[in-house]
Structure formats: structure tokens, C-alpha cells
Amino acid sequence: MQIVEQNWSWMQKPANALELIEKAGRTCYKSDDRISPGTS
């Protein structure tokens, strides 16, 4: 098991709810480099 230092940051309000869900999910699983237009 790997213990990760906790952190947080303020998120801007996205244009729609799907973008917010995608941003949160990809940040959680460290795949935020795969976010691009049309992926949500």
C-alpha cells in the first residue's frame, strides 16, 4: 500500500456538470492528462 500526502485545490465552476464529473474522476485516478475537448 502506498500512502499519499493529501492536498486540495479550488476548482473553477465548469460550463456543465459532465465536465465537473470528468475533472473530479480523472484527478482522483491521476489521468487528468487525458482530458480533452469532447471527452466528457
The first five atom37 places (N, CA, C, CB, O) and aatype in JSON, in Angstrom:
{
  "aatype": [12, 5, 9, 19, 6, 5, 2, 17, 15, 17, 12, 5, 11, 14, 0, 2, 0, 10, 6, 10, 9, 6, 11, 0, 7, 1, 16, 4, 18, 11, 15, 3, 3, 1, 9, 15, 14, 7, 16, 15],
  "atom_mask": [
    [1, 1, 1, 1, 1],
    [1, 1, 1, 1, 1],
    [1, 1, 1, 1, 1],
    [1, 1, 1, 1, 1],
    [1, 1, 1, 1, 1],
    [1, 1, 1, 1, 1],
    [1, 1, 1, 1, 1],
    [1, 1, 1, 1, 1],
    [1, 1, 1, 1, 1],
    [1, 1, 1, 1, 1],
    [1, 1, 1, 1, 1],
    [1, 1, 1, 1, 1],
    [1, 1, 1, 1, 1],
    [1, 1, 1, 1, 1],
    [1, 1, 1, 1, 1],
    [1, 1, 1, 1, 1],
    [1, 1, 1, 1, 1],
    [1, 1, 1, 1, 1],
    [1, 1, 1, 1, 1],
    [1, 1, 1, 1, 1],
    [1, 1, 1, 1, 1],
    [1, 1, 1, 1, 1],
    [1, 1, 1, 1, 1],
    [1, 1, 1, 1, 1],
    [1, 1, 1, 0, 1],
    [1, 1, 1, 1, 1],
    [1, 1, 1, 1, 1],
    [1, 1, 1, 1, 1],
    [1, 1, 1, 1, 1],
    [1, 1, 1, 1, 1],
    [1, 1, 1, 1, 1],
    [1, 1, 1, 1, 1],
    [1, 1, 1, 1, 1],
    [1, 1, 1, 1, 1],
    [1, 1, 1, 1, 1],
    [1, 1, 1, 1, 1],
    [1, 1, 1, 1, 1],
    [1, 1, 1, 0, 1],
    [1, 1, 1, 1, 1],
    [1, 1, 1, 1, 1]
  ],
  "atom_positions": [
    [[0.85, -1.17, 0.0], [0.0, 0.0, 0.0], [0.9, 1.23, 0.0], [-0.97, 0.0, 1.22], [1.92, 1.28, 0.69]],
    [[0.5, 2.22, -0.78], [1.25, 3.47, -0.87], [0.42, 4.57, -0.2], [1.58, 3.84, -2.35], [-0.74, 4.78, -0.56]],
    [[1.02, 5.26, 0.75], [0.34, 6.37, 1.42], [0.68, 7.65, 0.68], [0.74, 6.46, 2.93], [1.85, 7.97, 0.47]],
    [[-0.36, 8.38, 0.29], [-0.2, 9.6, -0.5], [-0.52, 10.8, 0.38], [-1.11, 9.57, -1.75], [-1.5, 10.79, 1.12]],
    [[0.3, 11.82, 0.29], [0.07, 13.06, 1.03], [-1.21, 13.72, 0.52], [1.27, 14.03, 0.89], [-1.37, 13.91, -0.68]],
    [[-2.11, 14.05, 1.43], [-3.36, 14.67, 1.0], [-3.14, 16.12, 0.6], [-4.4, 14.59, 2.1], [-2.26, 16.8, 1.13]],
    [[-3.96, 16.6, -0.33], [-3.92, 18.0, -0.73], [-5.27, 18.37, -1.32], [-2.78, 18.28, -1.74], [-6.12, 17.51, -1.52]],
    [[-5.46, 19.63, -1.61], [-6.71, 20.11, -2.18], [-6.43, 21.35, -3.01], [-7.75, 20.41, -1.07], [-5.37, 21.97, -2.89]],
    [[-7.39, 21.69, -3.85], [-7.29, 22.93, -4.62], [-8.69, 23.39, -4.99], [-6.41, 22.74, -5.9], [-9.61, 22.57, -5.08]],
    [[-8.86, 24.68, -5.18], [-10.14, 25.23, -5.59], [-10.36, 24.91, -7.06], [-10.21, 26.75, -5.33], [-9.44, 25.02, -7.86]],
    [[-11.59, 24.53, -7.42], [-11.91, 24.24, -8.8], [-12.82, 25.34, -9.34], [-12.58, 22.85, -8.94], [-13.73, 25.79, -8.65]],
    [[-12.57, 25.75, -10.57], [-13.44, 26.71, -11.23], [-14.76, 26.04, -11.59], [-12.76, 27.31, -12.49], [-14.78, 24.83, -11.85]],
    [[-15.84, 26.78, -11.6], [-17.13, 26.23, -12.0], [-17.08, 25.95, -13.5], [-18.31, 27.2, -11.63], [-16.89, 26.88, -14.29]],
    [[-17.26, 24.7, -13.92], [-17.19, 24.36, -15.34], [-18.45, 24.78, -16.09], [-16.96, 22.86, -15.52], [-19.45, 25.18, -15.49]],
    [[-18.39, 24.69, -17.4], [-19.52, 25.07, -18.24], [-20.71, 24.12, -18.03], [-19.11, 25.07, -19.72], [-21.86, 24.55, -18.12]],
    [[-20.43, 22.85, -17.75], [-21.53, 21.91, -17.5], [-21.13, 20.87, -16.46], [-21.97, 21.22, -18.8], [-19.95, 20.74, -16.12]],
    [[-22.11, 20.14, -15.98], [-21.88, 19.17, -14.91], [-20.99, 18.01, -15.35], [-23.21, 18.63, -14.41], [-20.23, 17.49, -14.55]],
    [[-21.08, 17.6, -16.62], [-20.25, 16.49, -17.09], [-18.77, 16.83, -17.01], [-20.62, 16.13, -18.53], [-17.95, 15.96, -16.7]],
    [[-18.41, 18.07, -17.29], [-17.0, 18.47, -17.18], [-16.53, 18.38, -15.74], [-16.81, 19.89, -17.72], [-15.4, 17.96, -15.48]],
    [[-17.37, 18.77, -14.79], [-17.01, 18.69, -13.38], [-16.8, 17.25, -12.95], [-18.1, 19.35, -12.52], [-15.84, 16.94, -12.25]],
    [[-17.7, 16.36, -13.37], [-17.58, 14.94, -13.02], [-16.32, 14.34, -13.63], [-18.83, 14.16, -13.5], [-15.61, 13.59, -12.97]],
    [[-16.04, 14.67, -14.89], [-14.83, 14.15, -15.55], [-13.58, 14.66, -14.84], [-14.81, 14.55, -17.03], [-12.66, 13.89, -14.6]],
    [[-13.54, 15.94, -14.53], [-12.37, 16.53, -13.86], [-12.12, 15.85, -12.52], [-12.56, 18.05, -13.66], [-10.98, 15.51, -12.19]],
    [[-13.17, 15.65, -11.73], [-13.02, 15.01, -10.42], [-12.56, 13.56, -10.56], [-14.34, 15.06, -9.65], [-11.66, 13.12, -9.84]],
    [[-13.17, 12.82, -11.47], [-12.8, 11.41, -11.66], [-11.39, 11.23, -12.17], [0.0, 0.0, 0.0], [-10.65, 10.38, -11.69]],
    [[-11.01, 12.02, -13.14], [-9.66, 11.89, -13.71], [-8.59, 12.37, -12.74], [-9.56, 12.67, -15.02], [-7.48, 11.83, -12.73]],
    [[-8.91, 13.36, -11.93], [-7.96, 13.81, -10.91], [-7.77, 12.72, -9.86], [-8.43, 15.13, -10.25], [-6.65, 12.46, -9.42]],
    [[-8.86, 12.08, -9.47], [-8.82, 11.01, -8.48], [-7.94, 9.86, -8.95], [-10.24, 10.5, -8.18], [-7.16, 9.3, -8.17]],
    [[-8.06, 9.5, -10.22], [-7.3, 8.37, -10.76], [-6.03, 8.79, -11.49], [-8.17, 7.58, -11.69], [-5.42, 7.99, -12.19]],
    [[-5.63, 10.05, -11.32], [-4.39, 10.6, -11.9], [-4.31, 10.4, -13.41], [-3.19, 9.95, -11.24], [-3.24, 10.09, -13.94]],
    [[-5.45, 10.57, -14.11], [-5.44, 10.5, -15.57], [-5.89, 11.84, -16.14], [-6.35, 9.35, -16.08], [-6.47, 11.9, -17.23]],
    [[-5.61, 12.93, -15.4], [-6.07, 14.24, -15.84], [-5.37, 14.72, -17.1], [-5.87, 15.25, -14.74], [-5.81, 15.69, -17.71]],
    [[-4.29, 14.06, -17.52], [-3.63, 14.42, -18.78], [-4.45, 13.96, -19.99], [-2.23, 13.81, -18.83], [-4.14, 14.35, -21.12]],
    [[-5.47, 13.14, -19.77], [-6.31, 12.64, -20.87], [-7.55, 13.49, -21.1], [-6.73, 11.22, -20.59], [-8.36, 13.16, -21.97]],
    [[-7.72, 14.57, -20.35], [-8.86, 15.45, -20.54], [-8.65, 16.26, -21.82], [-9.06, 16.4, -19.32], [-7.62, 16.91, -21.99]],
    [[-9.62, 16.21, -22.71], [-9.57, 16.99, -23.94], [-10.99, 17.36, -24.34], [-8.84, 16.21, -25.08], [-11.94, 16.78, -23.82]],
    [[-11.14, 18.29, -25.25], [-12.49, 18.68, -25.67], [-13.27, 17.46, -26.21], [-12.43, 19.78, -26.75], [-12.76, 16.72, -27.06]],
    [[-14.46, 17.28, -25.72], [-15.3, 16.19, -26.2], [-15.17, 14.88, -25.45], [0.0, 0.0, 0.0], [-15.84, 13.91, -25.8]],
    [[-14.33, 14.81, -24.41], [-14.19, 13.55, -23.69], [-15.21, 13.38, -22.58], [-12.81, 13.45, -23.11], [-15.38, 12.26, -22.08]],
    [[-15.9, 14.44, -22.19], [-16.89, 14.29, -21.1], [-18.26, 13.98, -21.64], [-16.96, 15.56, -20.27], [-19.2, 13.82, -20.86]]
  ]
}
